[in-house]
Amino acid sequence: MSAVLNPSPWTLVCPVNDIVPNTGVCALVDGHPVAVFRVITADGRDAFYAIDNIDPKNGANVLSRGLVGNLGEHLVVASPLYKHHLVLATGECLENPAWSVRAHHAEVRDGQVWVSLG
């Protein structure tokens, strides 16, 4: 799955501090459940990622509750149900490409997290 190219209008999700570092939250963006992750980089900065929140293997709305970590060179979230790994930057499932999800744009403006569907 490729990176998002044409973002939709931006939606305010929450203040940055509402997302605990190295975890995710679920947000409804234009009626679509999105998992938004706040990751602390090696140099101590915040990075934000957004992917579909629906687990593609069974349709449960749970990816925001997955564990964030590294798998090789990839920053991933592990599905809390089946433990397959989704790359936060692209939504690609490393174990089975058929279980990939869409990635969305996420950014911070004035201490607020914004998401745009891709």
Secondary structure, 3 states (H helix, E strand, C coil): CCCCCCCCCCEEEEEHHHCCCCEEEEEEECCEEEEEEEEECCCCCEEEEEEECECCCCCCECHHHCEEEEECCEEEEECCCCCCEEECCCCCECCCHHHCCCEEEEEEECCEEEEECC
